[in-house]
Amino acid sequence: MPSIRNQIRELRGARGMTQQELADRIGLTRQTVIAIEQDKYSPSLETAFKVALVFGVPLEQVFQYEPKGKR
Amino acid sequence: MSSLSYQERSLYGSLLVELVVYLPYFFLHGHNSVGKVSLMILAIIVLQIILQSLIAAFTRNRTTDERDKLIQLRGYRAGYFTLASLMVLGLGMLWFHATNGHFPMNGGWVGLHFLSVFFGMLVISDIVKTVTQIVAYRRAL
């Protein structure tokens, strides 16, 4: 299981934003947004900050780090 | 195809051209010549240019991002390890056959044989690189 989880799908849904719209605003492809939402790809720190900026929330509200073996 | 990104379409195009052009190399190995290999290299360059231009023309969003670069690096790493492994294996086999007298240690013959085997290694590692990238995209990395 991945150690970095995120709430992008929920935050995006609450704002009525599509995956393509989010991808365009942070300069990613829609496929990468899908991979991030499915916890299959952990984005770079810069991209993580961009995502938080788009949603207007602190970084830790979007991404959570859970060390392996803690759950 | 609409769900595929520009990079994925480009990779499928590359794989198609590689298989169409390179497969005869393996199946017609006994009849290969320097002329045929040169023609094959020319064919792959021309076909790649045509196909990649068509893919670019029919793809509106050609954005590439950090994940594309990461997948590209994974592909190159897989291709490099394949090439290095095949190189060791190929040189070992060449040495084995030469020392056991399976073919004469004629300078020209060994040179042509090595060139042929080296080209085959490049082809295989290129295909491995492309397939690795496609698999990474399909598994969403």
Backbone of each chain as ProteinMPNN parsed JSONL, in Angstrom:
{"seq_chain_A": "MPSIRNQIRELRGARGMTQQELADRIGLTRQTVIAIEQDKYSPSLETAFKVALVFGVPLEQVFQYEPKGKR", "coords_chain_A": {"N_chain_A": [[0.85, -1.206, 0.0], [0.453, 2.305, -0.701], [2.418, 4.905, 0.899], [1.816, 7.527, 0.834], [-1.076, 9.303, 0.83], [-4.005, 10.834, -0.642], [-6.477, 13.509, -0.902], [-7.555, 14.385, -3.221], [-9.577, 13.678, -5.089], [-11.943, 14.016, -3.573], [-11.786, 16.745, -2.86], [-11.793, 17.916, -5.369], [-14.244, 17.031, -6.369], [-15.973, 18.343, -4.615], [-15.74, 20.899, -5.508], [-16.708, 20.81, -8.006], [-15.017, 20.309, -10.119], [-13.438, 19.102, -13.044], [-11.269, 16.302, -13.919], [-9.669, 16.959, -16.076], [-9.755, 19.755, -16.037], [-8.434, 20.32, -13.641], [-5.959, 19.189, -14.265], [-5.143, 20.875, -16.372], [-4.841, 23.275, -15.0], [-2.677, 22.84, -13.324], [-0.723, 22.04, -14.991], [-0.426, 19.352, -15.81], [-0.976, 16.069, -17.301], [-4.205, 14.583, -17.977], [-4.157, 11.89, -17.45], [-2.14, 11.66, -15.579], [-3.244, 12.976, -13.392], [-5.291, 11.19, -12.837], [-3.754, 8.957, -12.091], [-2.562, 9.967, -9.768], [-4.799, 10.418, -8.14], [-5.614, 7.81, -7.775], [-3.727, 6.906, -6.075], [-1.489, 5.794, -7.227], [0.649, 7.067, -8.16], [3.025, 9.219, -6.81], [3.178, 12.642, -6.662], [5.608, 15.268, -7.507], [7.109, 17.519, -5.096], [6.712, 20.154, -5.835], [4.501, 19.986, -7.582], [2.642, 19.015, -5.771], [2.334, 21.233, -4.068], [1.24, 23.015, -5.916], [-1.235, 21.807, -6.412], [-2.453, 22.047, -3.9], [-2.585, 24.796, -3.803], [-4.365, 25.384, -5.888], [-6.726, 24.337, -4.854], [-6.897, 25.884, -2.64], [-6.229, 25.206, -0.023], [-4.387, 24.033, 2.925], [-1.327, 22.177, 2.433], [-1.197, 19.74, 3.863], [-3.797, 19.053, 4.043], [-4.449, 18.083, 1.664], [-2.544, 16.116, 0.969], [-1.47, 13.235, 2.732], [0.922, 11.739, 4.819], [1.653, 8.474, 5.601], [3.554, 6.497, 7.471], [4.949, 3.302, 6.584], [3.543, 0.354, 8.022], [2.376, 1.578, 10.134], [-0.32, 1.613, 9.999]], "CA_chain_A": [[0.0, 0.0, 0.0], [1.276, 3.518, -0.737], [2.506, 5.608, 2.178], [1.27, 8.881, 0.652], [-2.474, 9.272, 0.385], [-4.472, 12.197, -0.938], [-7.923, 13.763, -0.916], [-7.8, 15.194, -4.438], [-10.882, 13.355, -5.681], [-12.987, 14.625, -2.755], [-11.685, 18.207, -2.982], [-12.172, 18.251, -6.739], [-15.684, 16.799, -6.464], [-16.669, 19.387, -3.854], [-15.664, 22.151, -6.283], [-17.269, 20.548, -9.335], [-13.922, 20.449, -11.085], [-13.123, 17.833, -13.731], [-9.841, 15.917, -13.891], [-8.986, 17.713, -17.131], [-9.609, 21.151, -15.576], [-7.353, 20.334, -12.644], [-4.71, 18.924, -14.987], [-4.769, 22.09, -17.114], [-4.436, 24.351, -14.073], [-1.369, 22.567, -12.705], [0.239, 21.663, -16.039], [-0.227, 17.9, -15.906], [-1.923, 15.411, -18.206], [-5.335, 14.01, -17.235], [-3.75, 10.542, -17.022], [-1.341, 11.795, -14.355], [-4.193, 13.3, -12.308], [-5.959, 9.914, -12.515], [-2.773, 8.122, -11.368], [-2.385, 10.538, -8.421], [-6.03, 10.158, -7.389], [-5.678, 6.38, -7.441], [-2.561, 6.625, -5.219], [-0.506, 4.979, -7.944], [1.802, 7.925, -8.449], [3.221, 10.328, -5.861], [3.718, 13.764, -7.436], [6.74, 16.001, -6.941], [6.73, 18.493, -4.072], [6.223, 21.347, -6.535], [3.141, 19.689, -8.042], [1.794, 18.913, -4.574], [2.021, 22.612, -3.653], [0.339, 23.595, -6.926], [-2.565, 21.226, -6.193], [-2.983, 22.685, -2.691], [-2.861, 26.195, -4.16], [-5.584, 25.397, -6.713], [-7.879, 24.094, -3.972], [-6.896, 26.904, -1.594], [-6.166, 24.559, 1.302], [-3.006, 23.676, 3.269], [-0.797, 20.961, 1.782], [-1.506, 18.529, 4.634], [-5.21, 18.701, 3.866], [-4.533, 17.379, 0.38], [-1.701, 14.914, 1.031], [-1.135, 12.728, 4.066], [1.981, 10.721, 4.817], [1.465, 7.431, 6.608], [4.7, 5.567, 7.398], [4.551, 1.898, 6.438], [3.478, -0.405, 9.249], [1.701, 2.354, 11.179], [-1.762, 1.452, 9.919]], "C_chain_A": [[0.88, 1.248, 0.0], [1.297, 4.224, 0.602], [2.014, 7.047, 2.066], [-0.139, 8.76, 0.083], [-2.916, 10.699, 0.097], [-5.986, 12.277, -1.012], [-8.324, 14.544, -2.172], [-9.195, 14.937, -5.015], [-12.016, 14.05, -4.916], [-12.988, 16.141, -2.921], [-12.141, 18.669, -4.371], [-13.678, 18.117, -6.922], [-16.475, 17.9, -5.779], [-16.702, 20.708, -4.62], [-16.225, 21.987, -7.7], [-16.242, 20.673, -10.444], [-13.647, 19.094, -11.748], [-11.624, 17.55, -13.619], [-9.055, 16.726, -14.917], [-8.754, 19.165, -16.705], [-8.473, 21.265, -14.572], [-5.997, 20.134, -13.335], [-4.227, 20.175, -15.718], [-4.237, 23.173, -16.18], [-3.082, 24.102, -13.442], [-0.342, 22.05, -13.716], [0.572, 20.192, -16.097], [-1.152, 17.341, -16.982], [-3.045, 14.82, -17.34], [-4.966, 12.629, -16.691], [-2.933, 10.608, -15.725], [-2.24, 12.13, -13.163], [-4.906, 12.022, -11.865], [-5.02, 9.044, -11.667], [-2.567, 8.642, -9.942], [-3.62, 10.222, -7.566], [-6.139, 8.698, -6.946], [-4.517, 5.937, -6.553], [-1.529, 5.729, -5.897], [0.746, 5.771, -8.258], [1.859, 9.052, -7.429], [3.863, 11.488, -6.609], [4.917, 14.408, -6.754], [6.215, 17.012, -5.917], [6.123, 19.739, -4.718], [4.772, 21.153, -6.999], [2.179, 19.605, -6.864], [1.388, 20.308, -4.09], [1.056, 23.281, -4.63], [-1.094, 23.108, -6.717], [-3.226, 21.908, -4.985], [-3.385, 24.133, -2.982], [-4.15, 26.316, -4.963], [-6.818, 25.224, -5.834], [-7.962, 25.124, -2.839], [-6.914, 26.326, -0.194], [-4.703, 24.25, 1.634], [-2.605, 22.329, 2.645], [-1.231, 19.681, 2.513], [-2.987, 18.138, 4.554], [-5.412, 17.936, 2.548], [-3.769, 16.05, 0.445], [-1.412, 14.529, 2.481], [-0.079, 11.636, 3.937], [1.745, 9.742, 5.955], [2.618, 6.448, 6.496], [4.234, 4.118, 7.353], [4.58, 1.187, 7.782], [2.797, 0.326, 10.384], [0.199, 2.149, 11.165], [-2.186, 0.072, 10.34]], "O_chain_A": [[1.937, 1.257, 0.63], [0.329, 4.163, 1.36], [1.814, 7.717, 3.079], [-0.357, 8.196, -0.989], [-2.28, 11.656, 0.538], [-6.679, 11.271, -1.161], [-9.316, 15.273, -2.17], [-9.903, 15.875, -5.383], [-12.933, 14.603, -5.522], [-14.04, 16.755, -3.1], [-12.801, 19.699, -4.505], [-14.316, 18.967, -7.543], [-17.51, 18.342, -6.279], [-17.589, 21.534, -4.406], [-16.211, 22.93, -8.491], [-16.555, 21.088, -11.56], [-13.63, 18.063, -11.076], [-10.827, 18.424, -13.276], [-7.919, 17.129, -14.666], [-7.698, 19.738, -16.972], [-7.655, 22.182, -14.639], [-5.022, 20.82, -13.028], [-3.039, 20.497, -15.685], [-3.302, 23.898, -16.522], [-2.398, 25.051, -13.059], [0.768, 21.669, -13.344], [1.705, 19.814, -16.394], [-2.007, 18.053, -17.508], [-2.869, 14.587, -16.144], [-5.405, 12.243, -15.608], [-3.026, 9.719, -14.88], [-2.027, 11.631, -12.058], [-5.103, 11.795, -10.671], [-5.433, 8.469, -10.659], [-2.414, 7.851, -9.011], [-3.496, 9.809, -6.413], [-6.684, 8.394, -5.885], [-4.338, 4.745, -6.306], [-0.791, 5.0, -5.234], [1.786, 5.199, -8.585], [0.872, 9.753, -7.208], [4.967, 11.348, -7.136], [5.208, 14.138, -5.589], [5.023, 17.315, -5.885], [5.151, 20.304, -4.216], [3.93, 22.035, -6.832], [1.04, 20.066, -6.947], [0.228, 20.533, -3.743], [0.163, 24.022, -4.221], [-2.045, 23.882, -6.827], [-4.394, 22.294, -5.036], [-4.392, 24.626, -2.474], [-4.937, 27.238, -4.748], [-7.835, 25.885, -6.045], [-8.984, 25.219, -2.159], [-7.536, 26.881, 0.712], [-3.865, 24.208, 0.734], [-3.447, 21.473, 2.375], [-1.583, 18.681, 1.887], [-3.374, 17.037, 4.948], [-6.411, 17.243, 2.357], [-4.275, 15.005, 0.034], [-1.148, 15.379, 3.331], [-0.161, 10.749, 3.087], [1.651, 10.13, 7.119], [2.674, 5.655, 5.556], [3.253, 3.749, 7.997], [5.497, 1.375, 8.581], [2.648, -0.221, 11.477], [-0.493, 2.448, 12.139], [-3.377, -0.237, 10.333]]}, "seq_chain_B": "MSSLSYQERSLYGSLLVELVVYLPYFFLHGHNSVGKVSLMILAIIVLQIILQSLIAAFTRNRTTDERDKLIQLRGYRAGYFTLASLMVLGLGMLWFHATNGHFPMNGGWVGLHFLSVFFGMLVISDIVKTVTQIVAYRRAL", "coords_chain_B": {"N_chain_B": [[-8.932, 4.686, -28.123], [-9.1, 7.325, -27.502], [-8.716, 7.751, -24.825], [-6.074, 7.649, -24.452], [-2.939, 9.221, -23.784], [-0.905, 11.733, -25.416], [1.765, 10.903, -25.344], [1.484, 8.15, -24.951], [0.188, 7.341, -27.308], [2.174, 7.981, -29.103], [4.128, 6.17, -28.313], [2.91, 3.686, -28.884], [2.794, 3.954, -31.62], [5.543, 4.014, -32.207], [6.263, 1.435, -31.387], [4.819, -0.124, -33.178], [6.026, 0.573, -35.635], [8.634, -0.289, -35.089], [8.261, -3.064, -34.791], [7.214, -3.792, -37.29], [9.274, -3.091, -39.029], [11.606, -4.204, -37.888], [11.118, -6.952, -37.396], [11.456, -8.559, -39.766], [14.22, -8.619, -39.782], [14.959, -10.484, -37.87], [13.663, -12.798, -38.769], [14.606, -13.146, -41.334], [17.251, -13.503, -41.041], [19.374, -15.068, -42.043], [19.644, -14.178, -44.614], [20.505, -11.622, -44.482], [22.155, -8.537, -45.272], [24.643, -5.942, -45.498], [23.562, -3.93, -47.023], [20.771, -4.425, -46.84], [20.328, -4.018, -44.118], [20.998, -1.322, -43.923], [18.96, -0.252, -45.482], [16.811, -0.917, -43.886], [17.272, 0.658, -41.614], [16.993, 3.176, -42.732], [14.322, 2.985, -43.511], [13.029, 2.808, -41.046], [13.538, 5.307, -39.967], [12.238, 7.055, -41.761], [9.554, 6.083, -41.652], [9.009, 6.476, -38.925], [9.113, 9.271, -38.743], [6.956, 10.003, -40.413], [4.741, 8.688, -39.142], [4.859, 9.693, -36.496], [4.45, 12.385, -37.0], [1.846, 12.34, -37.97], [0.49, 11.414, -35.686], [0.996, 13.522, -33.936], [-0.319, 15.552, -35.321], [-2.962, 14.774, -35.119], [-3.504, 14.898, -32.448], [-4.715, 16.918, -30.017], [-4.068, 17.85, -27.403], [-0.924, 18.067, -26.372], [0.514, 17.898, -24.051], [3.232, 17.294, -21.86], [4.413, 15.857, -18.855], [5.828, 15.62, -15.468], [5.508, 12.912, -14.816], [5.56, 11.639, -17.27], [8.234, 12.065, -17.933], [9.465, 10.555, -15.945], [8.578, 7.972, -16.573], [9.736, 7.748, -19.046], [12.433, 7.703, -18.325], [12.483, 5.293, -16.894], [12.016, 3.519, -18.976], [14.34, 3.919, -20.528], [16.236, 3.008, -18.724], [15.573, 0.283, -18.482], [16.03, -0.478, -21.121], [18.768, 0.046, -21.304], [19.885, -1.779, -19.44], [19.138, -4.148, -20.662], [20.571, -3.977, -23.069], [23.208, -3.926, -22.081], [23.336, -6.437, -20.806], [22.861, -8.181, -22.954], [25.042, -7.566, -24.497], [27.243, -8.536, -23.011], [26.551, -11.24, -23.028], [26.503, -11.727, -25.805], [29.164, -11.15, -26.588], [30.448, -13.091, -25.095], [29.44, -15.429, -26.283], [30.441, -15.116, -28.834], [33.166, -15.269, -28.35], [33.24, -17.889, -27.323], [32.384, -19.477, -29.531], [34.351, -18.784, -31.361], [36.737, -19.646, -30.135], [36.263, -22.365, -30.015], [36.395, -23.124, -32.555], [34.166, -22.999, -34.244], [33.672, -21.211, -36.22], [35.869, -19.743, -38.61], [38.591, -17.718, -37.451], [38.538, -15.312, -38.956], [39.267, -12.014, -39.707], [37.497, -10.215, -41.126], [35.105, -11.701, -41.281], [34.439, -12.157, -38.587], [34.089, -9.52, -37.834], [31.836, -8.739, -39.359], [29.952, -10.504, -38.365], [29.886, -9.699, -35.695], [28.896, -7.121, -36.021], [26.353, -7.639, -37.009], [25.22, -9.059, -34.863], [25.398, -7.075, -32.907], [23.693, -5.121, -33.93], [21.284, -6.496, -33.737], [21.102, -6.62, -30.945], [20.742, -3.918, -30.319], [18.267, -3.511, -31.494], [16.588, -5.233, -29.987], [16.897, -4.127, -27.395], [15.816, -1.624, -27.835], [13.144, -2.234, -28.375], [12.469, -3.372, -25.916], [12.72, -1.11, -24.284], [10.62, 0.519, -25.29], [8.367, -1.128, -24.813], [8.494, -1.361, -22.013], [7.895, 1.268, -21.278], [5.282, 1.503, -22.261], [3.976, -0.42, -20.694], [4.325, 0.741, -18.171], [2.733, 3.02, -18.454], [0.231, 1.814, -18.838], [-0.131, 0.562, -16.414], [-0.499, 2.692, -14.895], [1.689, 3.61, -13.625]], "CA_chain_B": [[-7.714, 5.474, -28.317], [-9.284, 8.69, -27.023], [-8.268, 7.868, -23.439], [-4.614, 7.601, -24.428], [-2.269, 10.509, -23.872], [-0.058, 11.899, -26.608], [2.951, 10.072, -25.176], [1.118, 6.744, -25.152], [-0.049, 7.152, -28.749], [3.49, 8.035, -29.737], [4.818, 4.911, -28.004], [2.282, 2.616, -29.664], [3.26, 4.177, -32.991], [6.946, 3.584, -32.277], [6.313, -0.032, -31.285], [4.313, -0.654, -34.447], [7.074, 0.736, -36.655], [9.76, -1.151, -34.719], [7.939, -4.469, -35.079], [7.042, -3.972, -38.736], [10.564, -2.977, -39.729], [12.669, -5.04, -37.323], [10.842, -8.391, -37.389], [12.141, -9.259, -40.871], [15.641, -8.782, -39.459], [15.135, -11.738, -37.133], [13.184, -13.942, -39.53], [15.392, -13.288, -42.559], [18.619, -13.274, -40.586], [20.339, -15.755, -42.909], [19.802, -13.49, -45.894], [20.809, -10.207, -44.262], [23.386, -7.98, -45.818], [24.826, -4.562, -45.052], [22.607, -3.131, -47.797], [19.423, -4.602, -46.284], [20.29, -3.375, -42.803], [20.977, 0.126, -44.182], [17.607, 0.05, -45.96], [15.933, -1.039, -42.724], [17.49, 1.846, -40.774], [16.383, 4.293, -43.461], [12.871, 2.783, -43.462], [12.504, 3.113, -39.705], [13.6, 6.767, -39.777], [11.171, 7.672, -42.563], [8.247, 5.69, -41.106], [8.836, 7.137, -37.622], [8.811, 10.693, -38.991], [5.59, 10.101, -40.953], [3.757, 8.27, -38.142], [4.863, 10.627, -35.356], [3.85, 13.639, -37.474], [0.393, 12.109, -38.02], [-0.006, 11.337, -34.306], [1.041, 14.895, -33.405], [-1.331, 16.358, -36.0], [-4.303, 14.377, -34.687], [-3.62, 14.991, -30.989], [-4.806, 18.343, -29.663], [-3.334, 18.138, -26.171], [0.373, 17.385, -26.414], [1.205, 18.212, -22.8], [4.019, 16.257, -21.199], [4.647, 16.295, -17.475], [6.877, 14.931, -14.706], [5.307, 11.451, -14.872], [6.054, 11.21, -18.588], [9.701, 12.025, -17.867], [9.827, 9.428, -15.088], [8.341, 6.752, -17.352], [10.773, 7.731, -20.09], [13.671, 7.261, -17.673], [12.349, 3.853, -16.613], [12.188, 2.822, -20.243], [15.755, 3.96, -20.91], [16.979, 2.146, -17.789], [15.322, -1.113, -18.89], [16.728, -0.668, -22.395], [20.215, 0.031, -21.047], [20.239, -3.054, -18.797], [18.994, -5.181, -21.687], [21.702, -3.848, -23.993], [24.437, -4.326, -21.382], [23.29, -7.894, -20.593], [23.019, -8.854, -24.248], [26.411, -7.312, -24.952], [28.092, -9.508, -22.307], [26.176, -12.555, -23.551], [26.926, -11.801, -27.214], [30.623, -11.238, -26.654], [30.797, -14.397, -24.537], [29.139, -16.439, -27.295], [31.396, -14.914, -29.933], [34.433, -15.83, -27.86], [33.067, -19.346, -27.217], [32.363, -20.075, -30.869], [35.643, -18.556, -32.02], [37.774, -20.491, -29.53], [35.958, -23.776, -30.288], [36.578, -23.36, -33.982], [32.891, -23.11, -34.969], [33.888, -20.466, -37.459], [37.27, -19.307, -38.678], [38.883, -16.401, -36.872], [38.861, -14.398, -40.039], [38.947, -10.659, -39.237], [36.313, -9.664, -41.792], [33.93, -12.495, -40.937], [34.108, -11.862, -37.188], [33.606, -8.132, -37.804], [30.465, -8.715, -39.9], [29.115, -11.236, -37.412], [29.715, -8.846, -34.525], [28.032, -6.001, -36.425], [25.0, -8.175, -37.112], [24.74, -9.356, -33.509], [25.266, -5.802, -32.206], [22.473, -4.487, -34.421], [20.19, -7.244, -33.11], [21.022, -6.201, -29.537], [20.161, -2.574, -30.309], [16.85, -3.666, -31.828], [15.894, -5.835, -28.839], [16.864, -3.181, -26.275], [14.888, -0.547, -28.198], [11.793, -2.765, -28.187], [12.282, -3.5, -24.456], [12.509, 0.257, -23.786], [9.268, 0.971, -25.659], [7.368, -1.956, -24.115], [8.534, -0.971, -20.596], [7.176, 2.536, -21.133], [3.847, 1.243, -22.471], [3.479, -1.128, -19.504], [4.262, 1.728, -17.082], [1.541, 3.861, -18.687], [-0.981, 1.007, -18.65], [-0.285, 0.278, -14.976], [-0.596, 4.026, -14.295], [2.981, 3.694, -12.953]], "C_chain_B": [[-7.84, 6.859, -27.704], [-8.777, 8.865, -25.597], [-6.743, 7.871, -23.335], [-4.036, 9.006, -24.523], [-1.41, 10.553, -25.126], [1.155, 10.982, -26.54], [2.65, 8.598, -25.439], [0.899, 6.444, -26.63], [1.28, 7.09, -29.492], [4.245, 6.716, -29.523], [4.236, 3.736, -28.798], [2.71, 2.723, -31.129], [4.68, 3.68, -33.176], [7.048, 2.066, -32.272], [5.87, -0.683, -32.594], [5.393, -0.592, -35.529], [8.245, -0.197, -36.364], [9.483, -2.609, -35.098], [7.852, -4.723, -36.578], [8.39, -3.972, -39.461], [11.594, -3.983, -39.22], [12.407, -6.54, -37.422], [11.49, -9.132, -38.563], [13.622, -9.503, -40.589], [15.886, -10.137, -38.785], [14.743, -12.953, -37.967], [13.982, -14.185, -40.806], [16.878, -13.136, -42.26], [19.659, -13.872, -41.528], [20.607, -15.025, -44.214], [20.162, -12.017, -45.715], [22.118, -9.8, -44.922], [23.483, -6.542, -45.313], [23.814, -3.648, -45.745], [21.205, -3.2, -47.214], [19.286, -3.91, -44.94], [20.235, -1.856, -42.967], [19.585, 0.555, -44.623], [16.616, 0.034, -44.799], [16.048, 0.198, -41.82], [16.843, 3.07, -41.424], [14.857, 4.212, -43.366], [12.313, 3.178, -42.101], [12.526, 4.623, -39.453], [12.437, 7.44, -40.507], [9.795, 7.364, -41.977], [7.967, 6.371, -39.764], [8.449, 8.603, -37.822], [7.364, 10.851, -39.458], [4.554, 9.815, -39.868], [3.68, 9.258, -36.973], [4.256, 11.97, -35.757], [2.329, 13.503, -37.497], [-0.202, 12.097, -36.612], [-0.051, 12.745, -33.697], [-0.065, 15.749, -34.02], [-2.738, 16.036, -35.492], [-4.475, 14.375, -33.163], [-3.605, 16.471, -30.594], [-3.932, 18.671, -28.463], [-2.022, 17.359, -26.155], [1.199, 17.703, -25.174], [2.036, 17.02, -22.335], [4.343, 16.769, -19.798], [5.717, 15.437, -16.792], [6.743, 13.406, -14.767], [5.788, 10.888, -16.212], [7.571, 11.077, -18.571], [10.177, 10.828, -17.037], [9.68, 8.101, -15.844], [9.382, 6.617, -18.453], [12.097, 7.218, -19.513], [13.64, 5.768, -17.358], [12.574, 3.032, -17.868], [13.648, 2.773, -20.656], [16.594, 3.066, -19.997], [16.82, 0.676, -18.184], [16.065, -1.428, -20.185], [18.229, -0.781, -22.2], [20.654, -1.31, -20.434], [20.136, -4.211, -19.795], [20.197, -5.169, -22.62], [22.997, -4.333, -23.34], [24.479, -5.845, -21.193], [23.53, -8.642, -21.892], [24.437, -8.689, -24.784], [27.371, -8.328, -24.323], [27.845, -10.907, -22.865], [26.694, -12.743, -24.984], [28.424, -11.944, -27.356], [31.11, -12.587, -26.145], [30.585, -15.497, -25.562], [30.104, -16.353, -28.47], [32.749, -15.534, -29.576], [34.367, -17.35, -27.826], [33.147, -20.013, -28.586], [33.709, -19.929, -31.566], [36.711, -19.492, -31.466], [37.522, -21.977, -29.779], [35.999, -24.106, -31.775], [35.292, -23.54, -34.763], [32.889, -22.25, -36.228], [35.317, -19.936, -37.445], [37.457, -17.91, -38.116], [39.377, -15.443, -37.958], [38.39, -13.0, -39.622], [37.663, -10.105, -39.814], [35.036, -10.376, -41.376], [33.47, -12.182, -39.506], [33.523, -10.454, -37.074], [32.168, -8.045, -38.269], [29.497, -9.39, -38.942], [28.83, -10.35, -36.187], [28.77, -7.685, -34.835], [26.573, -6.441, -36.462], [24.399, -8.425, -35.727], [24.507, -8.054, -32.741], [24.002, -5.07, -32.646], [21.249, -5.17, -33.813], [19.995, -6.836, -31.663], [20.373, -4.821, -29.417], [18.653, -2.633, -30.553], [16.073, -4.178, -30.619], [15.796, -4.831, -27.69], [15.919, -2.018, -26.563], [13.446, -0.987, -27.988], [11.487, -2.899, -26.695], [11.987, -2.129, -23.849], [11.076, 0.714, -24.051], [8.196, 0.194, -24.898], [7.322, -1.591, -22.62], [7.74, 0.309, -20.369], [5.668, 2.333, -21.297], [3.248, 0.564, -21.245], [3.349, -0.15, -18.325], [3.037, 2.621, -17.235], [0.269, 3.077, -18.394], [-1.225, 0.703, -17.173], [-0.434, 1.571, -14.191], [0.616, 4.329, -13.429], [2.951, 3.114, -11.548]], "O_chain_B": [[-6.834, 7.506, -27.413], [-8.444, 9.977, -25.188], [-6.191, 8.072, -22.254], [-4.556, 9.865, -25.235], [-1.215, 9.544, -25.804], [1.534, 10.36, -27.533], [3.441, 7.888, -26.061], [1.363, 5.425, -27.143], [1.48, 6.264, -30.383], [4.911, 6.215, -30.429], [4.975, 2.9, -29.317], [2.955, 1.715, -31.791], [4.995, 3.014, -34.162], [7.809, 1.479, -33.04], [6.464, -1.658, -33.054], [5.641, -1.566, -36.24], [8.788, -0.822, -37.275], [10.343, -3.297, -35.648], [8.348, -5.732, -37.079], [8.612, -4.754, -40.385], [12.359, -4.548, -40.001], [13.35, -7.325, -37.521], [12.022, -10.226, -38.374], [14.209, -10.463, -41.087], [16.859, -10.834, -39.073], [15.385, -14.0, -37.898], [14.028, -15.31, -41.304], [17.658, -12.701, -43.107], [20.698, -13.263, -41.782], [21.647, -15.214, -44.845], [20.132, -11.248, -46.676], [23.038, -10.598, -45.1], [22.523, -5.997, -44.768], [23.279, -2.719, -45.14], [20.522, -2.183, -47.099], [18.262, -3.291, -44.65], [19.51, -1.178, -42.239], [19.085, 1.596, -44.196], [15.704, 0.858, -44.733], [15.044, 0.713, -41.327], [16.225, 3.892, -40.747], [14.182, 5.223, -43.167], [11.257, 3.803, -42.011], [11.63, 5.155, -38.797], [11.741, 8.284, -39.943], [8.967, 8.261, -41.821], [6.842, 6.79, -39.493], [7.556, 9.11, -37.144], [6.636, 11.715, -38.971], [3.61, 10.583, -39.683], [2.594, 9.615, -36.516], [3.612, 12.625, -34.937], [1.609, 14.419, -37.1], [-1.254, 12.686, -36.367], [-1.018, 13.109, -33.027], [-0.676, 16.57, -33.335], [-3.601, 16.913, -35.439], [-5.49, 13.897, -32.654], [-2.62, 17.178, -30.806], [-3.158, 19.628, -28.483], [-2.011, 16.145, -25.951], [2.427, 17.769, -25.234], [1.589, 15.875, -22.409], [4.524, 17.969, -19.59], [6.41, 14.646, -17.433], [7.747, 12.693, -14.77], [6.354, 9.796, -16.272], [8.132, 10.123, -19.11], [11.161, 10.173, -17.38], [10.543, 7.227, -15.764], [9.849, 5.518, -18.755], [12.786, 6.408, -20.132], [14.636, 5.066, -17.529], [13.231, 1.992, -17.839], [14.148, 1.731, -21.08], [17.552, 2.439, -20.449], [17.791, -0.079, -18.217], [16.653, -2.5, -20.332], [18.888, -1.596, -22.844], [21.653, -1.897, -20.848], [20.949, -5.135, -19.773], [20.772, -6.214, -22.925], [23.782, -5.055, -23.954], [25.521, -6.47, -21.391], [24.294, -9.606, -21.939], [24.962, -9.582, -25.449], [28.207, -8.91, -25.014], [28.78, -11.66, -23.139], [27.251, -13.787, -25.322], [28.907, -12.757, -28.144], [32.056, -13.16, -26.684], [31.421, -16.389, -25.711], [30.528, -17.366, -29.027], [33.378, -16.22, -30.382], [35.306, -18.029, -28.242], [33.878, -20.984, -28.777], [34.155, -20.833, -32.272], [37.497, -20.064, -32.222], [38.463, -22.77, -29.759], [35.681, -25.219, -32.191], [35.298, -24.158, -35.827], [32.175, -22.544, -37.187], [35.895, -19.711, -36.382], [36.605, -17.036, -38.277], [40.46, -14.863, -37.878], [37.237, -12.828, -39.227], [36.827, -9.581, -39.079], [34.008, -9.74, -41.145], [32.285, -11.973, -39.249], [32.582, -10.224, -36.315], [31.358, -7.356, -37.649], [28.379, -8.922, -38.73], [27.698, -10.264, -35.713], [27.942, -7.314, -34.003], [25.679, -5.725, -36.012], [23.255, -8.068, -35.448], [23.526, -7.937, -32.006], [23.316, -4.465, -31.822], [20.292, -4.503, -33.42], [18.863, -6.717, -31.195], [19.558, -4.586, -28.526], [17.872, -1.92, -29.922], [15.029, -3.629, -30.265], [14.737, -4.693, -27.077], [15.292, -1.484, -25.648], [12.621, -0.222, -27.489], [10.383, -2.58, -26.255], [11.106, -2.001, -22.998], [10.403, 1.23, -23.158], [7.235, 0.778, -24.398], [6.244, -1.52, -22.031], [7.003, 0.426, -19.39], [4.874, 2.92, -20.563], [2.154, 0.917, -20.804], [2.376, -0.209, -17.573], [2.375, 2.941, -16.247], [-0.661, 3.6, -17.781], [-2.369, 0.6, -16.732], [-0.488, 1.552, -12.962], [0.563, 5.222, -12.583], [3.97, 3.115, -10.858]]}, "name": "protein", "num_of_chains": 2, "seq": "MPSIRNQIRELRGARGMTQQELADRIGLTRQTVIAIEQDKYSPSLETAFKVALVFGVPLEQVFQYEPKGKRMSSLSYQERSLYGSLLVELVVYLPYFFLHGHNSVGKVSLMILAIIVLQIILQSLIAAFTRNRTTDERDKLIQLRGYRAGYFTLASLMVLGLGMLWFHATNGHFPMNGGWVGLHFLSVFFGMLVISDIVKTVTQIVAYRRAL"}
